[in-house]
Amino acid sequence: MSGNRRKAFLVSAVLVGGALLMTACQDTDEAADTGASQGSSSSSASGDAATPSGSSAAGSGQGTGKGSGAAGKGSGATGGTEDGAGSGADTGNGKREPVGQSCGANDISWNARAETQAGGYILISAKAKPGITCILPAALPTVAFGSDGTEAGPAEQAAGKQITLSGSTTAYAGVNPKTTNADGGKELDSIIVAVGNDDPDPVSLKVGTTTVDKPVVTNWHTSATDAVPLG
C-alpha cells in the first residue's frame, strides 16, 4: 500500500471513529434526558399519590382526636363516683360518712396540761399539723403511764365519735390518773399517747409529777368541757 493510500485510510478511519463517538455520546445524552424525564414524572406521580395519603393520615388524626374526646366524655361520666356519691362508710342510720386518712400520732401536734377541776385531771389536746387532714377514729385514745405501760381504761360508757382534724379543729380527751381512794400509787411525770394500740409512733408528753393508780381516759371530744373525766 502506497504512502498516499495509507494516509487516506487513516484519515477515513479517524473520521468514521469520530462520527461513531459523537453518535454514542448523543445516544447517551438522550438516554440520560429520557431517564431524568421519567424519574421526574415518577416523582411527580409519587408526590401526587402522597397527597391523598397525607390527607388520609390527617383524617385519621382527626378521627383519633374525636374518638379520644368521646372516650374522655365517657370517662367523665363513669367518674361521677369521684364526688363521693355512693361511697363512704355506713354509719348505720342510712347515711354514709366519707372515708379519709386515719390520724397517726406523728400527724398531730399534741399538748397536755394539768387541770384542777373534778379533783384534778390531765387534759390532752390534739390538732393536725399544718397541711394535714386526718380522722381520729371513734375509739378510746391510748394513754399509758410509766415504764410498765399502765394503760388508762374507759371513763365513759358510750362510744365516741370520729373527729376530722384539719386547720384549727382541736380534739380533747381527759385523763383521771387516780380513781382509787386509797393512798399510794406511782409517782410519774409523763404519759404516753397514741391513736389506737397499733399506732407505730406514740408520743411522750410531760405532765408534771402525778400520782397514778388505775387511770381512766375519756373519748375524743371537740369541746374541752366535754372531756372532763367525772367520777
Order of alpha helices (4+ residues) and beta strands (2+ residues): alpha-beta-beta-beta-beta-beta-beta-beta-beta-beta-beta-beta-beta-beta
